[in-house]
Amino acid sequence: MMSPAEARSIVEALAIGVDPLSGELLSQHAVLRQPEVVRALFLASRALESALSREEEREGGEAAPAALVPPIIVARRRPRALAA
């Protein structure tokens, strides 16, 4: 079963236009690059982040700040746009 943290990392990768499995940039023409879809993905990512925070509070721990939660992208290589 996938954890909310893993799901959030995948949704975030898609929202920024990156294939979460390969690390490759998505095609400019992919439906996932459409503005409405990108906004929905970021909204979903924030909802998952809120769920993670509530879960941490229930367990008595402190939620990690969003910037410190490591991405769980299963890329074996850097996206082409970043490889130089």
Backbone as a printed PyTorch tensor [residue, N CA C, xyz], in Angstrom:
tensor([[[  0.8400,  -1.1820,   0.0000],
         [  0.0000,   0.0000,   0.0000],
         [  0.8820,   1.2410,   0.0000]],

        [[  0.4960,   2.2240,  -0.7700],
         [  1.2720,   3.4540,  -0.8820],
         [  0.9560,   4.3890,   0.2830]],

        [[  1.9890,   5.0060,   0.8230],
         [  1.8030,   5.9630,   1.9180],
         [  1.3980,   7.3240,   1.3450]],

        [[  0.7730,   8.1650,   2.1660],
         [  0.4420,   9.5210,   1.7100],
         [  1.6870,  10.3130,   1.2920]],

        [[  2.8140,  10.0770,   1.9450],
         [  4.0510,  10.7830,   1.5760],
         [  4.5140,  10.3770,   0.1790]],

        [[  4.4200,   9.0800,  -0.1200],
         [  4.8060,   8.6130,  -1.4590],
         [  3.8530,   9.1730,  -2.5120]],

        [[  2.5620,   9.1610,  -2.2070],
         [  1.5720,   9.6900,  -3.1450],
         [  1.8190,  11.1740,  -3.3920]],

        [[  2.1370,  11.9030,  -2.3350],
         [  2.3960,  13.3390,  -2.4740],
         [  3.6010,  13.5930,  -3.3740]],

        [[  4.6430,  12.8180,  -3.2050],
         [  5.8310,  12.9920,  -4.0450],
         [  5.5180,  12.7440,  -5.5160]],

        [[  4.7090,  11.7360,  -5.7830],
         [  4.3380,  11.4350,  -7.1700],
         [  3.4880,  12.5510,  -7.7490]],

        [[  2.5040,  13.0040,  -6.9890],
         [  1.6190,  14.0750,  -7.4630],
         [  2.4210,  15.3580,  -7.6980]],

        [[  3.3470,  15.6740,  -6.7910],
         [  4.1760,  16.8700,  -6.9560],
         [  5.0540,  16.7860,  -8.2010]],

        [[  5.6350,  15.6320,  -8.4350],
         [  6.4650,  15.4610,  -9.6300],
         [  5.6320,  15.7120, -10.8870]],

        [[  4.4430,  15.1410, -10.9260],
         [  3.5680,  15.3600, -12.0830],
         [  3.1970,  16.8350, -12.2160]],

        [[  2.9530,  17.4870, -11.0920],
         [  2.5650,  18.9010, -11.1220],
         [  3.6650,  19.7890, -11.6960]],

        [[  4.9210,  19.4180, -11.4720],
         [  6.0070,  20.2430, -12.0150],
         [  6.4640,  19.7630, -13.3840]],

        [[  5.7390,  18.7670, -13.9230],
         [  6.0190,  18.3370, -15.2890],
         [  7.0880,  17.2720, -15.4350]],

        [[  7.2550,  16.4550, -14.4030],
         [  8.2800,  15.4040, -14.4270],
         [  7.6150,  14.0480, -14.2530]],

        [[  8.0260,  13.0800, -15.0530],
         [  7.5640,  11.7040, -14.8940],
         [  8.1580,  11.1810, -13.5930]],

        [[  7.3270,  10.8040, -12.6150],
         [  7.8610,  10.3990, -11.3100],
         [  8.6420,   9.0830, -11.3290]],

        [[  8.4930,   8.2910, -12.3540],
         [  9.2200,   7.0260, -12.4110],
         [ 10.5460,   7.1370, -13.1360]],

        [[ 10.5690,   7.9000, -14.2220],
         [ 11.7990,   7.9940, -15.0020],
         [ 12.5930,   9.2620, -14.7200]],

        [[ 11.9420,  10.2820, -14.1870],
         [ 12.6090,  11.5610, -13.9740],
         [ 12.6580,  12.4200, -15.2220]],

        [[ 12.1050,  11.9210, -16.3190],
         [ 12.1030,  12.6650, -17.5960],
         [ 11.0440,  13.7590, -17.5440]],

        [[ 11.3110,  14.8400, -18.2460],
         [ 10.3130,  15.8980, -18.3760],
         [  9.1640,  15.3890, -19.2330]],

        [[  7.9560,  15.7610, -18.8460],
         [  6.7870,  15.3820, -19.6400],
         [  6.7320,  16.2420, -20.8920]],

        [[  6.1340,  15.7140, -21.9170],
         [  5.9510,  16.4500, -23.1650],
         [  5.1260,  17.7060, -22.9100]],

        [[  5.4620,  18.7770, -23.6080],
         [  4.6950,  20.0220, -23.4910],
         [  3.2360,  19.8070, -23.8440]],

        [[  2.9470,  18.7850, -24.6320],
         [  1.5860,  18.5330, -25.1070],
         [  0.8330,  17.5380, -24.2370]],

        [[  1.4630,  17.0220, -23.2060],
         [  0.8100,  16.0520, -22.3270],
         [ -0.3230,  16.7240, -21.5710]],

        [[ -1.3910,  15.9890, -21.3630],
         [ -2.5420,  16.5350, -20.6440],
         [ -2.1330,  16.9920, -19.2400]],

        [[ -1.1410,  16.3500, -18.6720],
         [ -0.6890,  16.7260, -17.3320],
         [ -0.0020,  18.0800, -17.2950]],

        [[  0.2740,  18.6770, -18.4300],
         [  0.9060,  19.9980, -18.4920],
         [ -0.1220,  21.1060, -18.7000]],

        [[ -1.4030,  20.7490, -18.8400],
         [ -2.4600,  21.7460, -19.0200],
         [ -2.6420,  22.5170, -17.7090]],

        [[ -2.8100,  23.8360, -17.7740],
         [ -2.8870,  24.6530, -16.5520],
         [ -3.9170,  24.1760, -15.5230]],

        [[ -5.1060,  23.7800, -15.9680],
         [ -6.1350,  23.3310, -15.0260],
         [ -5.6980,  22.0480, -14.3160]],

        [[ -5.0500,  21.1690, -15.0530],
         [ -4.5930,  19.9050, -14.4760],
         [ -3.4520,  20.1690, -13.4950]],

        [[ -2.5430,  21.0610, -13.8510],
         [ -1.4210,  21.3980, -12.9640],
         [ -1.9570,  21.9850, -11.6600]],

        [[ -2.9300,  22.8940, -11.7500],
         [ -3.5200,  23.4730, -10.5320],
         [ -4.1700,  22.3820,  -9.6710]],

        [[ -4.8740,  21.4510, -10.3110],
         [ -5.5170,  20.3600,  -9.5700],
         [ -4.4670,  19.4790,  -8.8800]],

        [[ -3.3590,  19.2280,  -9.5640],
         [ -2.3000,  18.4110,  -8.9700],
         [ -1.6700,  19.1090,  -7.7590]],

        [[ -1.4370,  20.4200,  -7.8570],
         [ -0.8820,  21.1410,  -6.7140],
         [ -1.8770,  21.1590,  -5.5520]],

        [[ -3.1680,  21.3010,  -5.8580],
         [ -4.1900,  21.2580,  -4.8230],
         [ -4.1920,  19.8860,  -4.1400]],

        [[ -4.0950,  18.8340,  -4.9230],
         [ -4.0380,  17.4780,  -4.3680],
         [ -2.7950,  17.3060,  -3.4970]],

        [[ -1.6850,  17.8580,  -3.9350],
         [ -0.4500,  17.7730,  -3.1620],
         [ -0.6120,  18.4650,  -1.8100]],

        [[ -1.2310,  19.6390,  -1.8070],
         [ -1.4630,  20.3510,  -0.5410],
         [ -2.4040,  19.5700,   0.3670]],

        [[ -3.4190,  18.9280,  -0.2210],
         [ -4.3470,  18.1260,   0.5780],
         [ -3.6190,  16.9480,   1.2240]],

        [[ -2.7510,  16.3030,   0.4670],
         [ -1.9590,  15.2050,   1.0270],
         [ -1.0270,  15.7090,   2.1230]],

        [[ -0.4470,  16.8850,   1.9290],
         [  0.4280,  17.4700,   2.9420],
         [ -0.3530,  17.7290,   4.2310]],

        [[ -1.5720,  18.2510,   4.1000],
         [ -2.4120,  18.4880,   5.2750],
         [ -2.7400,  17.1800,   5.9850]],

        [[ -3.0420,  16.1530,   5.2070],
         [ -3.3430,  14.8460,   5.7990],
         [ -2.1290,  14.3120,   6.5490]],

        [[ -0.9530,  14.4870,   5.9740],
         [  0.2750,  14.0430,   6.6470],
         [  0.4810,  14.8050,   7.9540]],

        [[  0.2270,  16.1000,   7.9390],
         [  0.3890,  16.9160,   9.1500],
         [ -0.5810,  16.4750,  10.2370]],

        [[ -1.8440,  16.2340,   9.8510],
         [ -2.8420,  15.7790,  10.8330],
         [ -2.4580,  14.4190,  11.4050]],

        [[ -1.9420,  13.5410,  10.5530],
         [ -1.5200,  12.2140,  11.0060],
         [ -0.3820,  12.3220,  12.0080]],

        [[  0.5690,  13.1860,  11.7250],
         [  1.7010,  13.3920,  12.6440],
         [  1.2130,  13.9400,  13.9780]],

        [[  0.2700,  14.8970,  13.9340],
         [ -0.2470,  15.4850,  15.1750],
         [ -0.9600,  14.4400,  16.0200]],

        [[ -1.7230,  13.5490,  15.3520],
         [ -2.4260,  12.4850,  16.0780],
         [ -1.4450,  11.5350,  16.7390]],

        [[ -0.3260,  11.3110,  16.0970],
         [  0.6790,  10.3960,  16.6430],
         [  1.5610,  11.0740,  17.6820]],

        [[  1.3280,  12.3520,  17.9090],
         [  2.0820,  13.0630,  18.9250],
         [  3.4190,  13.6020,  18.4690]],

        [[  3.7450,  13.4190,  17.2130],
         [  5.0070,  13.9360,  16.6820],
         [  4.7920,  15.2610,  15.9950]],

        [[  5.8570,  15.8070,  15.5540],
         [  5.7730,  17.0540,  14.8000],
         [  5.8530,  16.7340,  13.3260]],

        [[  5.0230,  17.4120,  12.5580],
         [  5.0440,  17.2290,  11.1090],
         [  6.2890,  17.8940,  10.5450]],

        [[  6.9280,  17.2310,   9.6250],
         [  8.0990,  17.8130,   8.9720],
         [  7.6390,  18.9220,   8.0350]],

        [[  8.3500,  20.0460,   8.0120],
         [  7.9930,  21.0900,   7.0560],
         [  8.0500,  20.5510,   5.6380]],

        [[  7.1770,  21.0580,   4.7860],
         [  7.0730,  20.5530,   3.4130],
         [  8.4180,  20.5820,   2.6970]],

        [[  9.2150,  21.6060,   2.9280],
         [ 10.4820,  21.7340,   2.2220],
         [ 11.4790,  20.6590,   2.6570]],

        [[ 11.2490,  20.0560,   3.8350],
         [ 12.1920,  19.0700,   4.3300],
         [ 11.7610,  17.6400,   4.0560]],

        [[ 10.5740,  17.4580,   3.5050],
         [ 10.1150,  16.1170,   3.1690],
         [ 10.7910,  15.7150,   1.8630]],

        [[ 11.6290,  14.6900,   1.8900],
         [ 12.3640,  14.3260,   0.6710],
         [ 11.4320,  13.7510,  -0.3930]],

        [[ 11.6730,  14.0780,  -1.6470],
         [ 10.8510,  13.4950,  -2.7080],
         [ 11.1340,  12.0080,  -2.8390]],

        [[ 10.1200,  11.2640,  -3.2230],
         [ 10.2700,   9.8190,  -3.3650],
         [ 10.1360,   9.4640,  -4.8400]],

        [[ 10.8040,  10.1920,  -5.6650],
         [ 10.7710,   9.9320,  -7.0900],
         [ 11.7470,   8.7970,  -7.3700]],

        [[ 11.3160,   7.8240,  -8.1300],
         [ 12.1030,   6.6230,  -8.3600],
         [ 12.9630,   6.7750,  -9.6110]],

        [[ 13.4640,   7.9480,  -9.8420],
         [ 14.2720,   8.1930, -11.0340],
         [ 15.6680,   7.6150, -10.8480]],

        [[ 16.1630,   7.0000, -11.8840],
         [ 17.5160,   6.4530, -11.8610],
         [ 18.5040,   7.4260, -12.5090]],

        [[ 17.9620,   8.4110, -13.1800],
         [ 18.8250,   9.4020, -13.8320],
         [ 18.1500,  10.7580, -13.7540]],

        [[ 18.9310,  11.7850, -13.9610],
         [ 18.4160,  13.1380, -13.8910],
         [ 17.5860,  13.4490, -15.1320]],

        [[ 16.5710,  14.3290, -14.9830],
         [ 15.8070,  14.7290, -16.1580],
         [ 16.7330,  15.3600, -17.2000]],

        [[ 16.3800,  15.1650, -18.4440],
         [ 17.2270,  15.6940, -19.5200],
         [ 17.4800,  17.1790, -19.3740]],

        [[ 16.4790,  17.9230, -18.9300],
         [ 16.6330,  19.3740, -18.8140],
         [ 17.6610,  19.7300, -17.7420]],

        [[ 17.8680,  18.8470, -16.7540],
         [ 18.8200,  19.1370, -15.6880],
         [ 20.1960,  18.5170, -15.9230]],

        [[ 20.2450,  17.5360, -16.7810],
         [ 21.5370,  16.8860, -17.0670],
         [ 22.3790,  17.7870, -17.9490]],

        [[ 23.5280,  18.0980, -17.4680],
         [ 24.4160,  18.9640, -18.2600],
         [ 25.8560,  18.6100, -18.0140]]])
